[in-house]
Amino acid sequence: MDIIEVLAAEPRGLPLTEIARKAGFRESTTHHLLATLKARGVAEQDKQSRAYRLGHRLVALVNQFMADRDLRSAGIGPIRELRDRSGETSYLTELQGQETVILIELIGHRSLQARRSKLSGESDLHATASGKALMAHADQESFESFLSLPLTKFTLNTITDPEALRTEMETIRRQGYALDGEEHVVGVQCVAAPVFTGQGECVAVASVAYPTAAADRTEELVRLVTTAAGKISANLGYAQDPFEKDREHASGAAKAARKGGKRGS
């Protein structure tokens, strides 16, 4: 940490001897520590001047920390309201690489084992409402990368056919939320809705998990979850309802279908 603080104060970089002097270490010790920092991308060395400075990896870590902190602060109120209004365990989850990471988890009024342990290298993105919602709003390259992962069949309801998943993703984008109908854990269902930044990027999902015995609440929980996701998106600067056009289109199609039915009767 001493070396990192020394380098942070000198953005143009410092030679080994100067870093050792400022940090109060022997040169041999400083050289060893710098080698470790370089290997982790936390420090880098100019090939010509041989000076050391902070590396891009550290900047990326700081940026990730700040983004997560902003996301947590934007999400804690709506997720708490979601938990209180639904009574169910509520989450704010983001995607890191090819895994979901829970940023906020607020326990509901009943104990529910909504997650299962994963084997090394195993992905469950295709089997959870949160994972599917994040997949549906990922860029095309990331989406294809997700589909190339082994699609483990966790339950009889897990979707493991890539083409069926593509269709599922289209449905999720159109309706504005994802469902998990006992696809990951038997006896557990989930609803998840995407959270957008001011730039329109999906950075997380809000979700609830509930027992299959309460499946008659799904419509109510969809409304609560999409409302929470919309509030978090607004806190992040998103200025419009991302699903308004889709709902208007669906509403228009439904009206047209009803009119057609009347004409045919």
C-alpha positions in Angstrom: 0.0 0.0 0.0 2.9 2.4 0.7 4.2 1.9 -2.8 0.8 2.5 -4.3 0.4 5.7 -2.3 3.9 6.9 -3.5 3.0 6.2 -7.1 -0.4 7.8 -6.8 1.3 11.1 -5.8 3.5 11.0 -9.0 1.3 10.3 -12.1 4.3 10.7 -14.4 6.2 7.9 -12.6 9.3 7.4 -10.5 12.5 5.4 -10.7 13.0 2.4 -8.4 15.5 4.3 -6.1 13.1 7.2 -5.6 10.2 4.8 -4.8 12.3 2.9 -2.3 13.4 6.2 -0.6 9.9 7.6 -0.4 8.3 4.3 0.8 11.1 3.7 3.3 12.0 0.2 1.9 15.2 -1.4 0.7 15.7 -1.3 -3.0 15.6 -5.1 -3.2 12.4 -5.3 -1.3 10.9 -2.5 -3.4 11.9 -4.2 -6.6 10.2 -7.4 -5.5 7.0 -5.7 -4.5 6.9 -3.7 -7.8 7.4 -7.0 -9.7 4.3 -8.4 -7.9 2.3 -5.2 -8.6 3.3 -5.3 -12.3 2.3 -8.9 -12.6 -1.2 -8.0 -11.3 -1.5 -4.9 -13.5 -1.6 -2.6 -10.5 1.7 -1.0 -11.6 3.5 -0.6 -14.9 7.0 0.4 -16.1 7.9 2.6 -18.9 10.2 0.7 -21.3 12.4 3.7 -22.1 12.6 5.7 -18.8 12.2 2.6 -16.6 10.0 4.7 -14.3 7.1 3.0 -12.5 3.6 4.4 -12.4 0.1 3.1 -11.4 -1.3 0.6 -13.9 -4.7 0.5 -15.7 -5.8 -2.5 -13.6 -6.0 -0.4 -10.5 -7.9 2.3 -12.3 -10.4 -0.3 -13.5 -10.8 -1.7 -10.0 -11.5 1.8 -8.6 -13.9 2.5 -11.4 -15.7 -0.8 -10.7 -15.9 0.1 -7.0 -17.3 3.5 -7.7 -19.9 2.1 -10.1 -20.9 -0.6 -7.6 -21.2 2.0 -4.8 -23.4 4.3 -7.0 -25.5 1.3 -8.0 -25.9 0.2 -4.4 -26.9 3.7 -3.3 -29.3 4.0 -6.2 -30.8 0.6 -5.5 -31.1 0.2 -1.7 -34.3 2.3 -1.4 -36.3 0.7 -4.2 -35.1 -2.8 -3.2 -36.1 -2.2 0.4 -39.5 -1.0 -0.8 -39.8 -4.1 -3.0 -39.0 -6.4 -0.1 -41.5 -4.5 2.2 -44.3 -4.5 -0.3 -43.8 -8.0 -1.6 -42.8 -9.7 1.6 -40.3 -11.8 -0.5 -36.5 -11.8 -0.5 -35.4 -9.1 -2.9 -32.2 -8.6 -4.8 -30.1 -6.2 -6.9 -27.8 -8.2 -9.1 -25.2 -7.3 -11.7 -23.1 -9.2 -14.2 -19.4 -9.6 -13.8 -17.8 -11.5 -16.6 -20.0 -14.5 -17.1 -21.3 -14.7 -13.5 -24.1 -12.9 -11.6 -23.0 -11.0 -8.4 -25.6 -10.0 -5.8 -25.0 -6.4 -4.7 -28.1 -6.2 -2.4 -30.0 -9.0 -0.8 -32.9 -8.2 1.6 -34.5 -11.2 3.3 -38.3 -11.5 3.1 -40.7 -12.7 5.8 -40.1 -16.4 5.0 -36.9 -18.4 4.7 -36.3 -19.6 1.2 -33.4 -21.4 -0.3 -33.4 -19.7 -3.7 -29.8 -20.5 -4.7 -27.8 -23.6 -5.2 -24.0 -24.1 -5.1 -22.3 -24.2 -8.4 -19.5 -26.5 -9.6 -16.3 -24.9 -10.9 -16.8 -23.5 -14.4 -20.6 -24.1 -14.3 -22.9 -21.3 -15.4 -26.5 -20.7 -14.3 -27.2 -17.6 -16.4 -29.7 -19.5 -18.6 -31.6 -20.9 -15.6 -32.3 -17.9 -13.4 -34.5 -14.9 -14.0 -31.7 -12.5 -13.2 -29.3 -14.3 -15.5 -31.7 -14.4 -18.3 -32.7 -10.7 -17.9 -29.0 -9.7 -18.0 -28.3 -12.0 -21.0 -31.3 -10.6 -22.9 -29.8 -7.0 -22.6 -26.2 -7.9 -23.3 -24.4 -6.9 -26.5 -24.5 -9.5 -29.3 -20.9 -10.7 -28.8 -21.5 -11.3 -25.0 -24.8 -13.0 -25.7 -23.2 -15.4 -28.2 -20.4 -16.0 -25.6 -23.1 -16.9 -23.0 -24.8 -19.3 -25.4 -21.4 -21.1 -26.0 -21.2 -22.0 -22.3 -22.3 -25.5 -21.2 -26.1 -25.2 -20.6 -26.5 -27.4 -17.5 -30.0 -28.8 -16.9 -30.6 -28.1 -13.3 -34.3 -29.1 -13.3 -36.8 -30.5 -15.7 -37.8 -26.9 -16.6 -34.3 -25.6 -17.4 -34.0 -24.4 -21.0 -30.9 -25.9 -22.5 -31.6 -25.5 -26.3 -29.8 -22.5 -27.7 -32.6 -21.6 -30.1 -35.2 -21.9 -27.4 -33.1 -19.5 -25.3 -32.9 -17.0 -28.2 -36.7 -17.1 -28.3 -36.8 -16.6 -24.6 -34.5 -13.6 -24.8 -36.7 -12.0 -27.4 -39.7 -12.4 -25.1 -37.8 -10.9 -22.2 -36.8 -7.9 -24.2 -40.3 -7.4 -25.5 -42.2 -7.8 -22.2 -39.6 -6.1 -20.0 -39.0 -8.8 -17.4 -37.8 -12.4 -17.0 -39.3 -15.3 -15.2 -37.8 -18.4 -13.6 -40.4 -21.1 -13.4 -38.5 -23.7 -11.2 -35.7 -23.7 -13.8 -32.9 -23.4 -11.3 -34.3 -24.7 -8.0 -37.3 -26.9 -7.6 -40.0 -25.2 -5.6 -38.6 -21.7 -6.3 -39.8 -19.1 -8.8 -38.3 -15.7 -9.6 -39.1 -12.4 -11.4 -36.3 -10.1 -12.6 -36.4 -6.8 -14.5 -33.5 -4.8 -16.0 -32.0 -1.6 -14.6 -30.7 1.0 -17.0 -28.2 3.9 -16.7 -28.7 7.4 -18.1 -27.0 6.1 -21.3 -29.5 3.3 -21.7 -27.1 0.5 -20.7 -28.4 -2.4 -18.7 -26.1 -2.6 -15.6 -28.1 -4.7 -13.2 -31.5 -6.4 -12.5 -34.0 -6.1 -9.6 -35.6 -9.4 -8.6 -37.6 -11.3 -6.1 -37.6 -15.0 -5.3 -40.8 -16.7 -4.0 -42.1 -20.3 -3.5 -44.0 -22.1 -6.2 -46.8 -22.4 -3.8 -47.3 -18.6 -4.2 -47.3 -18.7 -8.0 -50.6 -17.0 -8.1 -48.7 -13.8 -7.0 -46.6 -13.7 -10.2 -48.6 -11.0 -11.9 -48.5 -8.8 -8.8 -44.7 -9.5 -8.3 -44.0 -8.6 -11.9 -45.6 -5.2 -11.3 -43.6 -4.6 -8.1 -40.3 -5.7 -9.6 -40.6 -3.7 -12.8 -41.6 -0.7 -10.7 -38.5 -1.1 -8.5 -36.2 -1.5 -11.5 -37.8 1.6 -13.0 -37.1 3.6 -9.8 -33.5 2.5 -9.7 -33.0 3.3 -13.4 -34.4 6.8 -12.7 -32.0 7.2 -9.8 -29.2 6.4 -12.3 -30.4 9.0 -14.7 -32.6 7.0 -17.0 -35.3 9.4 -18.1 -37.8 7.2 -19.9 -39.7 4.0 -19.5 -37.5 1.5 -21.5 -40.6 -0.7 -22.2 -43.1 2.0 -23.1 -42.9 1.5 -26.8 -43.1 -2.3 -26.5 -46.1 -2.1 -24.3 -47.8 0.4 -26.6 -47.1 -2.0 -29.5 -48.4 -5.0 -27.6 -51.5 -3.0 -26.5 -52.2 -2.0 -30.1 -51.8 -5.5 -31.3 -54.1 -6.8 -28.7 -56.8 -4.2 -29.6 -56.4 -5.1 -33.3 -56.8 -8.8 -32.4 -60.0 -8.1 -30.4 -61.4 -6.0 -33.3 -60.6 -8.8 -35.7 -62.3 -11.3 -33.4 -65.4 -9.2 -33.3 -65.5 -8.9 -37.1 -65.1 -12.6 -37.4 -67.9 -13.4 -34.9 
